[in-house]
Amino acid sequence: MDENRMSQNTKDELIESEPESVQVPDGGLKAWLTVAGAWFVLFATFGYLYSYGVYQDFYTREYLTNHTPSSIAWIGSFQLMMPFLIGVVSGKLFDSGKFHVVEISGALIFVFSVFMLSLAKPNQYYQVRDLIFKRFQGVGIGIGLGLTFVPTVSINVHHFKRRRGLAAGIGLSGSSVGATVFPISDRLLPRIGFANTVRATGYIVLGSLFVGNAMMRTRLPPRIRSAPSVKTFFDVGYTFAVLGALISTLGFYFPVIYLQLFAVQHSVDSNLAFYSLAILNGSSAFGRVIGNHLADVYGPYNIQIPCGLMTGGVILGVLGVHNGATLIVVSVLYGLLSGAWLSLAFSVLAALARSDDEVGARIGLALALGSFGSLGSAPIQGALLTSEFRWTRPIIFSGGSMFVGAACFWVTRMMQAKRLGTQRV
């Protein structure tokens, strides 16, 4: 799941609990510098995370050729899991006033893990597993990202109220730009080698995180909230929504991890295939904006569910990628639809809250549970793929997961419409 709607919901929650005597400036030099700082942090962290498909392709074809796609995919799965699992903790620390401590700690762990990744050697899986999977690329980068994620997308609430949507959009665009830029590093691999390519991207990450942390500032006192009732987590609509998120994430990330590898193996021009992730991630930025705009008009469930169904259809459409034109079409469509789905996933969960005090708890639990879907997604897909590259099986599984997830969200939507007495939900 994506950072966009989480940012908005966290902002809403914090603003509502703000003392009336505290005035939000809604602009000013410090405020806009904080937005710029958030842009740099998200560029370096989530932008790097969403470029993992480059590594999956390279490890499978060049670096870890003696091992199955499933075993390699565990690396990316941990990266996808950790930000959302750790984000529950970092959000609490942010609320308690420890913004800079959490941000700097996460940045240091992230940068250290990227540089240590460059020490891995080809076809030494036990060393690679120890260096990359257990410690650095999977867990280390994931923990660093998890510590910076929630504070970064939440800090704008200290500076904006009326313009918080605009501020959030500008800051969050950093992740899309990063996810467009970092995959291009694939072009460096045959020229300067794996270690130097990783170090080059590491210096970009280091510089971006340094600038971002230097620019961001807090201004509000810590927030203390009472714990929500246990009943919060037992209503049927919420349960189906969490189930829908969990099942959807089992298939959602298939193109992010495997599309480049699929294209290369199906005789698509390698120069174009290398840019498929950049095209995909660049398109997702537009999907986030368009999806949120439509949700304001028609309701988040009424947009998120069709986007989930169409995303599943596009994943099935990967089977039709056999040339450059079809690769571009699939990349653009998946980027647009998945960007909208991700940006609205948090919104539909937050809409189930009966009070503002429940929003964070509901989203936090859904994040934690959904992270296990992210953890299992790539290895399951890799196991279905096998070393013989039987692409039909993981593609059908991934598309089907999106369909089942959309059905679960539909149950929640019907219950929500009945409770509110309107179809605009």
N, C-alpha and C positions, 0 to 999 in steps of 0.2 A: 504494500500500500504506500501511497505517495504522501509527501510532506505538505502539499498545498492546502488541503482541507483541514489537516491537523493544525496548521498555522492559524487558520481563521477561527476554528473552534476554541483553541487555546486563548486567542486574543479575546474572543467574546467572553469567555469564562472569567478571565482576569479583570477585564474592564468592568463587568457587572459587580465584582466584589470590591471595587476601588472606592475608597472613602470619598464622600462628596466634596470634602475640602481640598482634595488633590485635583489640580487642573492638568489635563493632558494638552500639551502645546499644539499637537496636530501639525507639526512641521518645525522648521528652524534648522540651523546648521547641524547641531548635534543629532537631531532626529534623522536627517537625510544621510549623514555620515554613517549612522547605525544601519540604515537600509543598505548602503553600499558595502559595509562590512559583512552583513549577512549574505549579500550576493557573493562575495569572495569566498566565504566559508562554505556555502552550498556548492559553489563551482568546484572547489577542491575535493569535497567529501562525497556528496551524492553524485556529482558528475563523474567522479572516479569509480564509484560503485556501479553505476549503470553502464560502464564500459567493460564489464567483466567478460562479455562475449568474445572480446579480442583475446583474452587469456585462454578461455575455453577452447577456442579454435586453435591457437598456437600450441597449447599443451597437447591437444589430441593429435595434431598432425606432425608436430616437430619435437616437442620437449619431453613428452611422456608417452611415446608411441607404444610402449609395452604394457599399457594399462588401459582399462576400459573407460569409456566416457562417464559411466556412473561413478566410478571411484574418483575421477577428476572433478566431477560436478559438485562433490561435497564441499570443495573450497568455496565456490560461488554461493552455495546454499547458506553456509555460515555467514557470509557477508550480508546476504539478504535478511537473515534472521536477527542478527545481533542488534542492529539499530533500533528495531521496534521492541525487542525484549529489554534492552538496556534503557531505551527511551522512557519507560515507565519510571525508572529510578532517577534519571537525569531531570525529568520534569518536576519531581518532588524537590530535588535539590535547587532547581531554578526558583520554585515558589518560595523556598526558605532563604533566598537572598544570596546564593552561592554561584551566581552566574559566571563570573570570571574564573573562579577556581575550576568549575566544571569544564568550561570552554577551553582553557589553556591545557588542562590535563588531557582532555580528549584530543586536542590538536597534537600534543607531544607524542601520545601513543600512536596516533594515525601516521604521523611523519616517520617515526622510528620504524614502524611495521613496514611501510613502503620501502624504505631503504634496505631493511634486512631481507626483503623479498629478493633483492638482486643477487644474494649469495647462493640461491638455489642452482643446482647443476642439472643438465639434461639426463633423463632416464635413470635418475637415482630417486625413485619414488619414496623410499623410506626417509631419505634426507629431505626431499621436497615436502613430504607429508608433515615431517617434524617442523621444518622451517616455515612452510607456507600455510598448510592446513591447520595444524595444531596451534601454532603460535602467532603467525604474522598475517598472511593474506586473509585467512578466514576469520580467526578469532581476534587478532590484534587490530586489524583495520576495522572490523565490525564493532569492537568495543569503543575505539576512538570515535567512530562515526556516531555510535549510540549516545555517547556523552555530549557531543556537540549538537546533535540533531534537534531535540526539543527546545533547548535554550535558544538556539539560533532562530528557529521559526517563531518563537514566542516573544523575543525581545522587542519587536516593533510595538507591542502593546504599551510599552512604557512611554512611547512618544506619539502615538496616533490613536485617534478615535474615528472621526469622520472619514479620514483618508486611509484607514487601516487596510482596506482592500487593495488600494493602489500601491501602498507601501509593501504589502505582502507579495503582490504580483511582481513587483520589481525585484525584490529580494529573491524570490523563488525562481525567477528566470535564470539565476546563476546555475542551478542544477542542470537545467536543460542545455545551457551553453557549454557547461563542463562535459556533459554527456555527449555533446556533439564534437568537442575538441579532443578529448582523451582517446576515443577510438582511432583517431588518425595516427596515433602513435604506432599503430600496427605497421605503418610504412617505414618506420625506423628499424624494425626488427631485423630484416635481412641486411641492412646497411651497417649498423653499429652493434648488433647482437642484443641478446635478452638483458644482460646485466646493465649495460649502458642505457638501454631504452628505459628500463625501470628507474634508473637513477635520474634520467632526464625528466621523466614525469614526476619523480619525487621532488626535484627542485621546484617545479611548477607548483606542486602541492604545498611545499614549505613556504614559498613566497606568498601564495594566496592566503594561507592560514595566518601568516604573520601580519599581513596587511589587514585582513578581516578582523582579527582580534584587537588590533591597535585602533580600529575605527569604531567599534561597538561600545556603547555606554548604557548603563542602567540609570534609572531615576526614581523608581517607585519603591516603597518599603516592602519587605517580605509579606506574603499573604498566608494566613493561617485559616484553613477550612476544616469544618467538622467532617468526619467520615460519613459517607452515604450509608443508607440502610442496606442491610443484606438483601432485602427484597428487590433492590435495584437489579440484581443479576439473575432473577428467576422469572421474569415475565416472558411469555412465549414469543412475542414479537422480537425482543432483543436476542433471545436464544437463536432464533432462525437467522437473524442478521449476522450474528457472530459465526454461525455455522456456514452461512453463505460466503463470508469473507475467508474462512479457513479453507473451504473446498475450492473456491476460485483461485486462491494463491497457489494451489497445487499445479495449476496449468498456466497461470497468467504470464509467468516470466519466460515461457519457452522461446519466443522469438528473441528476447534480449540475450539469452545464453547460446542458442543454437542456430539462429538464422544465418549468421555468417558462415558457419561450418557447413550448413545445408547447401547454401548457394555455391560455395567452392566445390563441393563434391558433386554438384549437378551442372558442372561446366559453365557456370556463370562467369563472365569476365572477372578475374581475380581483382583487378584494379577497382571495379565497381563494388564487388562483394566486400572489400575492405571498408568501404564507406557506408555500408548498409546500416550499421549501428548509429552513425552520425545522422543519417537521414531519418531514421526511426525516432531518435531522441529529439532531434530538432522539431519534428512534427508534433511531438507530444506537448510542447509548449503551447502551440495553438489549440490543441485539444483541451487543455486545462482552462484556457480563457473562454473558449466557446462553450464548453460544457457548463461552466459556472454561470455564464450569462443565461443560458437556456434554463438552468435549474431555478434561477431567480424568477423566471416567468412561469414555468410549468410545474415546478416542484422537483426536489432532488431525486426522489425515487422514480419519477416518471422519465427522467433522463438517464439515471445510472443503470437501471435495469436493461433498457434497449442497448445501451453502450456495452454492457456485459455480454449480451447475446451476440451483438455484431462483432465484438472482439473475439469471441469463440469461433465465429464464422471465418474471420480473417486468419486465425491460427490454423484452421482446417485448410484454408486457401494456400498455406505454405507449400502444400503438396504440389501446387501448380506452378511453383517458381522454377523455371528452367531457362530463363534468359534475363537480360538486364532490365527490360521493361516490366516484367512481372515482379521482379525483386523490388523495384522502386515503388510499384503500386502497393504491394504488401507492406513494405516498410512505412510508407506514408499513412496508409489506412490504419495499420496497427498503432502507429504513433498517435494519431488523432483520437482514435476510439479509446485506447488504453489510457491516454492522458486524461481524458474526460472521466473515465471510470475510476481511476485512482483518486482524482481530485474530489470526487463526490462520495467516495466510500466513507470518509470520516463524517461527511455531512449527514448521511443517512443514519449513521450510528448516533450522532449527537441529537438528531431530531427525535429520538426515542426518550430522551431525558425528560423527566417530569419537573425538574428544577435545575437551576444553573449549577448547583453543587454536585449534581450527578454526572455532568458532562465529562469531566476529566476521568472519573472512575470508569465510566462506560467505555470510553475510547481506550483507556489504558488496558483494561482487561481484553478488549477486542484485539489490540495491538499484540499483547503477549501471546494470546492463543493463535492469532494469525501468523505470528512469526514461526510457529512450528510447521505451518503449511509451506512457508518459504524455505524452511530448512529441508523438508523432504521433497520439494518439487523437482529440483534438478537431478538428484540421485535417482528418483523414481523414473524420470524421463530417460536418464542415461541407462538405467537397467533395462527399460523397454527397448531402447535403441540398440543395445549390445555392441560388441566390437565389429559386428557385421553390418552395422548401420542400417537397421530396418526402420526406416523413418516413419512409416505409416502408423505404427503402434504408439509412439509417444505423441505424435501429432493428434491422433484421435483422442487419446487420453486427456491431453491438454485442452483441446477444444471442448470435449465433453465436460470437463471440470468447470469451465466457465458457464456452460448451459445449466448444470446442476446448481451452481452457486447463484445464478440469476433466478432460478426457481425458488430458492430459499428466500432471497430478497423479495420476491413477489409475494410470498406468504406474509412477510413482515409489512409490505406495502398495503396489502388488503386490510390487515388488522389496524394499521395506523390510519388509513382512510376512514374506517368505521369508527375509530375512537375520536377522530377530529371532526367527523361529519363532512368531509370534503374529499374530492378526488385530486385536488391539487396538493399532493404530498411528494 
